[in-house]
Structures are given as C-alpha cells and as structure tokens.
Amino acid sequence: MKKNYFLLLLGSIICAFGQPAWVPFLGYFAATIGLALCWYAIKNIAKNKKQIFYLSFLFFAILQAVQLSWMTSTKYQTNYILIIYGSILVSTALEFALLTLFVTSQKSKNIFTAAAAASIWTIFEWIRLWPLCGYSWNPLGLYLTNNHYSLQLASLGGVYLLSFFVILINTITYQALINKDVKKLPFICFLSLVPFAFGFIHQSINNTHSKILKAALVQTALTPEERTPMPEYDIRKFIPPHEQWQKIFSLLSTELKNKQVDLIVLPESAVPLQYNQEFFPLNYALTTLDTFFPPIVTIDNKTIDNAKNHKIYPTKNVVSNNFFAQSIANYFQADVIIGMDKENYNAALVYHPNTIKIESYEKRVLLPIVEYFPFSWVKNLAAKFGITGAYTHGSTNKIFAGKIANFSISICYEETFGHLLHDNRNIGAQLLVNISNDAWFPNSKLPKQHFDLGKIRTVENGLPLIRACNTGITAGINAFGETISILDKKENQNGLLLLNVPLASYPTLYSLLGDYLILSVSGLFILLFLFSRKHRKN
C-alpha cells in the first residue's frame, strides 16, 4: 500500500510541475507516464468506484491548484478571483474524475479503448471554450510543448491534438502497468517518440528563408495604479498621461536612434484616456515631440493643417492620444499599433505613416465581471468588488495591411484561443500580433504560461508572432514556435525590444481544418468504441 501512495505522490509531482513554466524536463514524463502512475495508484488504493472518483477528483484539483496558483493573487482582482479559481478547480477536476472512472473501469485494455479515453478528454477541453468568455487555459497538451520538436504536432490538429496524445500514451501506459504487460513497453516508447520524429521532419521540410520585418516592441511596465488613478491604492503613484507618453518617447528616441523599423507595437491599454479624447495642449505636444525627436520634420504646418481638416485635433489647439501615435508613425515612417480605449471597446489602434486614416481592432473575448457583465444581476455583485464599468464585445476579426506584411491583432486572453487566430490566418494574416497586460497578477507564473500558449499559435498556423506587453513577456516567435528574441527586463522595468522577424510561413493542416479535424477523429473513435462494445455484448 505504501508503494501506491508513493507512486501517487510521484505522479502528482510530475504532472503538477511538468509544464514549461515550472520544471520543463518533467513534461516528458508527464506526457507519457505521469497520469498513468496516478491512475495505477488510485486503482490500487480505492476500494470502489466512489473512492476512485473522489481520489482522482482530489488529485486533479490539487494539480490545477498548483498550475493556476497565479489566480490566488488578490491585490488587484480582490476576492472575486478566488471564486473563479475555485470554480475552475472543481469543474476541471470533475471532468478528470469522470475520465478516470472510464479508464479504470474498462475490461478491454487496448489502443481503441485508449483512443476513446483520449477522445473524451479532448472534447472536454474543447467544450470549455464556449461558456461565458470561454476557458482556454492549461490544456494537458502543454506537457508536449517543452521541446519545439514535439510542439510541431500542433501543426496537424492544434493544441487539442497534443492533449489527445498525452491521454492516449498515458492510458496505454496505465494498461501496461495494471496488466503487468511488459510487451507493450516497446510500443509505448515508439509512440512517445512519434511527436519528436514528426517535429524534426516537419521543421526540416518547411524551414525556408524569407523576407524580414523589423519590429520595435515597447514594454511600458506600468502597474494599474500608475496608469490610472485608483482610490483604493496610493494615489501618489499615478503617473499623469503626459508623463506616460514622455516615458514612451524617451524609449523610442533612445533605442531607435538612427535605426529603421517597419512596425512599432505598444501594449494593451498602453496609455490612459480615450484614443480621441482631447486633453493635451497643442503647444505642449509640439514642444514635447521636438524635445525627443528633433527636428520633428513630420509635424510641420502642412501636417498640422491636414490634421485639423481630418479632425485628429480640433481648431481649439488641444490634441488627443491620436496625435502622439500618428506623430510616431510619421517620424519613424513605420506602422504603429497601440492599445487604447475606443468608445466602449478595449481596442488596438493602427496608425500608418503620412496618412490621417486610423484603423482599429476591438477585443472580442472579454472576461466576465472584469470586462463585461454576462448577466444583469452580476452588476450588483461586481459593485461589491469595486467593478462598475464594462466594455462592449468586438464583432469581427480584421486584417491590416502593413508596410511589409499583412497582420492580425489579438488582445491579451484572445491569444490563447486557437480558433480565433486560425480564422485570422485564413483571411490573409502573414504575421500575428498580440498586445497584452499581465500586470493584474504580479510576480506570478501567468506571463510565462501566457507566452507558452502564444507559441502554440505560431505552430498551429505556421506564422510568426510578436508580443508587446505592459508587463509580461515581450518577445518575437518564429513560425516553428522558437523564440527569436525576448526582452530581458524585469516586470517593473520598461524597455524596448528591437528584432528582425523572419516572415517565413508554411501551410498547416490545422490552418486548413482548425479544431474540426481532432474533433472529428475524437468523435469517430468514440463511435468505434461504442460499436465494438455493443458487438462484444452480442
């Protein structure tokens, strides 16, 4: 009995810390034997199905509690986040307990039973995408993302194919353990190497040269109370909007001096105020720009007259955030992406050099209570936590024509939804851009987990990705999920990452079929299992 408790503890440690954000090398074991050890131990410890259910429920709840421990940060989210945290632990643990009952109760222990178990779990994870804002975090497929070769499997069926594979191998391993069937060991080893072998061949075939996009990614590193006055925190920490812009100008003028760039990206909610809210005196704006970018040749009288005619700022000589963003685009002759509020939207504004045209993308996936109220009665609950405002959902995905490549934009949490970025690829995106703000959970694993999910999107779609974060991981990733460059700054340090982004891309099966492929395969395996079970009974 002690041996079983030891195996349960060992499997729990492997599975809890096997993600890239924790102890990456444990991912190899979690993907092949970690869950199997826990199933084996639970089967031997439990006396009946009820105990199997409770033990597996507790195991997975603890597993998720560790991996999602960043959600216990209540500094900015208040105790509301603990309600969400507990709900996720309970719901995902319930799914795993049901899966465990299925795996441990099957008399027929073959690959079709294992495939049925993998299919059930795949559908469980996919269904999570749809209630409220959807829950796309923490798929079991992350265990296979510790190595960029095994990650390439996502090019076929996305992250849910990775999850399918994790459950498939662990179920077969469990079957071998419970039956003491050493003959399955060579097959398990072979199956475990398949993702790596595929990834090596896949990357060798598709690795081609391409044109380069020069990008500058700005990390503003502002805490919520520095960006916006918050009465519940020290109001003296608030940095006025004009000083926030000065910090941005200082970074750009210092880091990009005498350098040519094609695209400048600033993070989600980079500066306060609405994008077109008239706030800054024109004389101050021109003096400030001239201080950081002398001579500011793009802001001459002709440009000013044009701007007035197109209402970038009115004739009363007060300008908005638009003016500063457009001035940056004009000065550096680069496209500029910046996260700002637009009416009732959390938006990304896009500025092109030497034009008054302003484009925007409005965030479509909003977090309940924090960004929108899913039900009317929630408003009163939110008010108790100091949340009174709400955004409107964006209605569509968009593609923007850049100097070098067409790009799409995702805002923060949207990056974790494979089908959203898959849709962007299919309407012409050649580059994925994400702007994020992970400052709401300081000093946690959130930024690294967020980054790891972004890497999966590149492989799924065969496209490069660049990320600009307020705090988080500001970086560039190529089409194979490999980090091109990463900003070596602490959370509370601002900085600018200048990088050359290879625009090499390649068609993937996932970019053609999305999640439909793995869902169809999963449905087929479940039907085959049910048919074979019925056939055995007859």
Secondary structure, DSSP 8 states (H G I E B T S, - for coil): -HHHHHHHHHHHHHHHS-STTS-TTHHHHIIIIIHHHHHHHHHHH-SSHHHHHHHHHHHHHHHHHHHTGGGG--TTTTTHHHHHHHHHHHHHHHHHHHHHHHHHH-S--SHHHHHHHHHHHHHHHHHTTSSTT------GGGGGGSSHHHHTTHHHHHHHHHHHHHHHHHHHHHHHHHHT-GGGHHHHHHHHHHHHHHHHHHHHHH-----EEEEEEEE----HHHHS--TTS-GGG---HHHHHHHHHHHHHHHTTT---SEEE--TT-SSSBTT---EEHHHHHHHHHHHSSS-TTSSHHHHHHHHHTTSS-TTSEE-HHHHHHHHHHHHTSEEEEEEEETTEEEEEEE-TT---EEEEE-----BTTTB-SSTTHHHHHHHTT-------------EE-SSSEEEEEEGGGGG-HHHHHHHHHTT-SEEEEEE--TTSTTSSHHHHHHHHHHHHHHHHT--EEEEESSS--EEE-TTS-EEEE----TT--EEEEEEEE------HHHHHTTHHHHHHHHHHHHHHHHHHHHHH-
